[in-house]
Amino acid sequence: MERKQTKADPRIVRTRQLIRNAFVELLQEMEIEKLSVNKIAERATINRVTFYLHYRDIPDMMEKIADEMVQEIEGILDKPTVCDPEAQPDSDSTVLLSLLEHIASNADFYKIVLASKRTTIFSDRLLKLLKELITVIAERRGNEHYRTKVGIQKDIAIWYNSSALIGTIVSWLRNDMPYTPHYLAEQFALLRRHAYPSGN
């Protein structure tokens, strides 16, 4: 999951953040089909020309915002403990906690793009990323013997766990995050322990 980061021009970052904020605000007020470049530019306090300097159109803008979302999350997940085969199982909870804290601190954005059912590109990208993370964690935890013993296919286990994780995150957002990221991470750890008991 490692990516090379290049330093962006602060003016470009600021303009794209204005556009991203405008996009999220407008999605709270109207269906995505009613969005226009004019409306986004006006809300972002920029002109259409500036918008087109950054994006071809609204679908291109959504693609690039989704890319930025993935890069932000990869920055959290690209820690030595994620890919270290010697890391302790507790480090999995630490990584998950960092992810949940990131989502909580950007709740306005994630509530709209993940929990509103108005866009799928963001949840699809996040699901793909979580599948990669869960694959790494599963391989490190060495649950192969237990899965084989009870007849669970590895790919089905990964599909199930990644879908359950993103589904729980979406429900958590839709319910205005009634639990802290720390408590939710602990709950995931308990669920995982019951799914794959130790010593098997």
C-alpha positions as CSV (number, residue, x, y, z in Angstrom):
1,M,0.0,0.0,0.0
2,E,3.0,2.3,0.1
3,R,2.8,5.3,-2.1
4,K,5.3,8.1,-2.9
5,Q,4.1,11.5,-1.8
6,T,5.0,14.7,-3.6
7,K,4.7,18.1,-2.1
8,A,1.7,19.9,-3.5
9,D,1.5,23.7,-4.0
10,P,-0.4,25.1,-1.0
11,R,-2.6,27.2,-3.2
12,I,-3.7,24.1,-5.2
13,V,-4.4,22.2,-1.9
14,R,-6.4,25.1,-0.6
15,T,-8.5,25.5,-3.8
16,R,-9.2,21.7,-3.9
17,Q,-10.2,21.8,-0.3
18,L,-12.7,24.6,-1.0
19,I,-14.1,22.6,-3.9
20,R,-14.3,19.4,-1.8
21,N,-16.1,21.3,1.1
22,A,-18.5,22.8,-1.4
23,F,-19.2,19.4,-2.9
24,V,-20.0,17.9,0.5
25,E,-22.1,20.9,1.6
26,L,-24.2,20.8,-1.6
27,L,-24.7,17.0,-1.3
28,Q,-26.3,17.7,2.1
29,E,-28.8,19.9,0.4
30,M,-29.6,18.3,-3.0
31,E,-29.4,15.1,-5.0
32,I,-26.1,14.5,-6.9
33,E,-28.0,14.7,-10.2
34,K,-28.8,18.4,-9.4
35,L,-25.2,19.4,-8.8
36,S,-23.5,21.6,-11.4
37,V,-20.1,23.1,-11.9
38,N,-21.6,26.5,-11.4
39,K,-23.2,25.6,-8.1
40,I,-19.9,24.0,-6.8
41,A,-17.8,27.0,-8.0
42,E,-20.2,29.5,-6.4
43,R,-20.3,27.7,-3.1
44,A,-16.5,27.3,-3.2
45,T,-16.2,31.1,-3.9
46,I,-14.2,30.4,-7.1
47,N,-15.0,30.9,-10.7
48,R,-15.7,28.1,-13.3
49,V,-12.4,28.6,-14.9
50,T,-10.6,27.8,-11.7
51,F,-12.7,24.7,-11.3
52,Y,-11.7,23.5,-14.8
53,L,-8.0,24.1,-14.0
54,H,-8.4,21.3,-11.4
55,Y,-11.1,19.0,-12.8
56,R,-12.6,18.1,-16.2
57,D,-16.1,17.8,-14.9
58,I,-18.0,16.5,-11.8
59,P,-17.3,12.8,-12.3
60,D,-13.5,13.6,-12.7
61,M,-13.7,15.7,-9.5
62,M,-15.3,12.8,-7.6
63,E,-12.6,10.4,-8.9
64,K,-9.9,12.7,-7.7
65,I,-11.5,13.4,-4.3
66,A,-11.9,9.6,-3.9
67,D,-8.2,9.2,-4.8
68,E,-7.3,11.9,-2.1
69,M,-9.5,10.0,0.4
70,V,-7.6,6.8,-0.3
71,Q,-4.2,8.5,0.0
72,E,-5.2,10.0,3.3
73,I,-6.2,6.6,4.7
74,E,-3.1,5.0,3.3
75,G,-1.1,7.5,5.2
76,I,-2.7,6.2,8.3
77,L,-2.3,2.5,7.3
78,D,1.2,2.7,6.0
79,K,2.7,2.2,9.4
80,P,5.4,-0.4,10.1
81,T,3.0,-2.5,12.2
82,V,0.6,-3.0,9.3
83,C,2.9,-4.9,7.1
84,D,5.3,-6.2,9.7
85,P,4.8,-10.0,9.9
86,E,6.3,-9.9,13.5
87,A,3.9,-7.4,14.7
88,Q,1.6,-8.3,17.7
89,P,-2.1,-8.9,17.1
90,D,-2.8,-5.8,19.3
91,S,-1.3,-3.6,16.6
92,D,-4.2,-4.5,14.4
93,S,-6.5,-2.8,16.8
94,T,-4.2,0.2,16.9
95,V,-4.3,0.6,13.1
96,L,-8.1,0.2,13.2
97,L,-8.3,2.8,16.0
98,S,-6.2,5.3,13.9
99,L,-8.6,4.7,10.9
100,L,-11.7,5.3,13.1
101,E,-10.2,8.4,14.6
102,H,-9.5,9.8,11.2
103,I,-13.1,9.1,10.0
104,A,-14.4,10.7,13.2
105,S,-12.3,13.8,12.8
106,N,-13.6,14.1,9.2
107,A,-17.1,13.0,10.0
108,D,-18.9,15.6,7.9
109,F,-17.1,14.4,4.8
110,Y,-17.5,10.7,5.5
111,K,-21.2,10.9,6.6
112,I,-22.0,12.3,3.1
113,V,-19.7,10.2,0.9
114,L,-20.1,6.9,2.7
115,A,-23.3,7.0,4.6
116,S,-25.7,9.0,2.4
117,K,-26.2,6.3,-0.4
118,R,-25.8,9.2,-2.9
119,T,-22.4,8.1,-4.1
120,T,-20.7,4.7,-4.4
121,I,-17.3,5.5,-5.7
122,F,-16.1,6.4,-2.2
123,S,-17.4,3.3,-0.5
124,D,-16.1,1.1,-3.3
125,R,-12.6,2.6,-3.0
126,L,-12.6,2.2,0.8
127,L,-13.9,-1.4,0.5
128,K,-11.0,-2.2,-1.8
129,L,-8.5,-0.7,0.6
130,L,-10.0,-2.6,3.6
131,K,-9.8,-5.9,1.7
132,E,-6.1,-5.3,1.2
133,L,-5.7,-4.4,4.9
134,I,-7.6,-7.5,6.1
135,T,-5.7,-9.7,3.7
136,V,-2.4,-8.5,5.3
137,I,-3.8,-8.9,8.8
138,A,-5.2,-12.4,8.1
139,E,-1.9,-13.6,6.7
140,R,0.0,-12.3,9.7
141,R,-2.4,-13.8,12.2
142,G,-2.1,-17.2,10.7
143,N,-5.8,-18.3,10.8
144,E,-5.4,-20.6,7.9
145,H,-5.5,-23.8,10.0
146,Y,-8.7,-22.7,11.8
147,R,-10.4,-21.6,8.6
148,T,-9.5,-24.8,6.8
149,K,-10.7,-26.9,9.8
150,V,-14.2,-25.3,9.8
151,G,-14.3,-25.2,5.9
152,I,-14.1,-21.4,5.4
153,Q,-12.6,-20.2,2.1
154,K,-9.9,-17.5,2.5
155,D,-11.4,-15.2,-0.1
156,I,-14.9,-15.5,1.3
157,A,-13.5,-14.7,4.8
158,I,-11.9,-11.5,3.4
159,W,-15.0,-10.4,1.6
160,Y,-17.1,-11.0,4.7
161,N,-14.8,-9.2,7.1
162,S,-14.1,-6.2,4.9
163,S,-17.9,-5.8,4.1
164,A,-18.8,-6.2,7.8
165,L,-16.1,-3.6,8.7
166,I,-17.3,-0.9,6.2
167,G,-20.9,-1.7,6.9
168,T,-20.4,-1.1,10.6
169,I,-18.5,2.1,10.0
170,V,-21.4,3.3,7.8
171,S,-23.9,2.4,10.5
172,W,-21.8,4.2,13.1
173,L,-21.8,7.3,10.9
174,R,-25.5,7.2,10.2
175,N,-26.2,6.9,13.9
176,D,-24.0,10.0,14.6
177,M,-21.1,8.0,16.1
178,P,-22.7,6.9,19.4
179,Y,-19.5,5.1,20.4
180,T,-16.0,6.5,20.6
181,P,-13.4,5.3,18.0
182,H,-11.6,3.5,20.9
183,Y,-14.7,1.7,22.1
184,L,-15.6,0.6,18.5
185,A,-12.1,-0.6,17.8
186,E,-12.3,-2.7,21.1
187,Q,-15.6,-4.1,19.9
188,F,-14.1,-5.2,16.6
189,A,-11.3,-6.9,18.5
190,L,-13.8,-8.8,20.5
191,L,-15.7,-9.9,17.4
192,R,-12.5,-11.0,15.7
193,R,-11.5,-13.1,18.8
194,H,-14.8,-14.8,18.8
195,A,-14.7,-15.4,15.0
196,Y,-11.2,-16.9,15.2
197,P,-10.6,-18.4,18.7
198,S,-7.0,-18.6,19.8
199,G,-5.3,-21.9,20.0
200,N,-7.1,-23.4,16.9
